[in-house]
């Protein structure tokens, strides 16, 4: 299947290609199609481990102090839970932004250890959020996975096999370096992943960096260095990002008041919460609460 054919089929599945970004499940677990007929504003969110294949248009993402631009023919690989600010930058009703996102399974990744081999696992410069040109074999595997949309009776048998191939292709890709590090349980990437899981399990509680360093099996100074190398932020800032993203969801989707959202995510002062929320999202929390009510 060519890139143009895949674009046409994704647009046909999603349907509305002339408005804001639309997401449509494919019927394959963890595999989603996205189409947008116009650029979108910057939006803060939490990216989980995933592959995003851009078929048409382009996006911008801000991760810590890094700014990444990626477009047609590129793929994004995320290896850890990472707070991100992102937007679609190139899209129109005639040439919409089109992308496919596949959630990655870290158990599947580690299950490929023997196939990839110890020699390919480097501890050099690797990023939890990285972009690169999509290799032909990776594109073909993703296209074959999407091709199952029209053959739902084949999904139970064929989807797991193709997903495994996609994971394997990512482990061989240049921008899959952080995934390769996750193959080893004692790598810095795996240790930081354990600390991130601890933060996410109780992000509303006060954070103890020394405890997180112990979970990672590192000294506090080494932990701080490697945490920032993986996530592009510090443990305290990471927790703050999680709190603010969750608070926005509570305001916009669950009808919480500003004070209730602040206390629910661990803030003791609604005033401090409002100040940090406004700095993060460019407007006070009451705006999102009013928008949700309207």
Secondary structure as GFF3:
##gff-version 3
##sequence-region A 1 294
A	DSSP	alpha_helix	3	14	.	.	.	ID=ss1
A	DSSP	beta_strand	22	25	.	.	.	ID=ss2
A	DSSP	beta_strand	31	36	.	.	.	ID=ss3
A	DSSP	beta_strand	43	47	.	.	.	ID=ss4
A	DSSP	beta_strand	50	56	.	.	.	ID=ss5
A	DSSP	beta_strand	58	63	.	.	.	ID=ss6
A	DSSP	beta_strand	66	71	.	.	.	ID=ss7
A	DSSP	beta_strand	74	78	.	.	.	ID=ss8
A	DSSP	beta_strand	82	90	.	.	.	ID=ss9
A	DSSP	beta_strand	97	103	.	.	.	ID=ss10
A	DSSP	alpha_helix	106	110	.	.	.	ID=ss11
A	DSSP	alpha_helix	113	116	.	.	.	ID=ss12
A	DSSP	three_ten_helix	118	120	.	.	.	ID=ss13
A	DSSP	beta_strand	129	133	.	.	.	ID=ss14
A	DSSP	alpha_helix	136	147	.	.	.	ID=ss15
A	DSSP	three_ten_helix	148	150	.	.	.	ID=ss16
A	DSSP	alpha_helix	152	172	.	.	.	ID=ss17
A	DSSP	three_ten_helix	174	176	.	.	.	ID=ss18
A	DSSP	alpha_helix	177	181	.	.	.	ID=ss19
A	DSSP	alpha_helix	188	201	.	.	.	ID=ss20
A	DSSP	alpha_helix	209	216	.	.	.	ID=ss21
A	DSSP	alpha_helix	220	231	.	.	.	ID=ss22
A	DSSP	alpha_helix	235	253	.	.	.	ID=ss23
A	DSSP	alpha_helix	258	264	.	.	.	ID=ss24
A	DSSP	alpha_helix	270	281	.	.	.	ID=ss25
A	DSSP	alpha_helix	285	293	.	.	.	ID=ss26
###
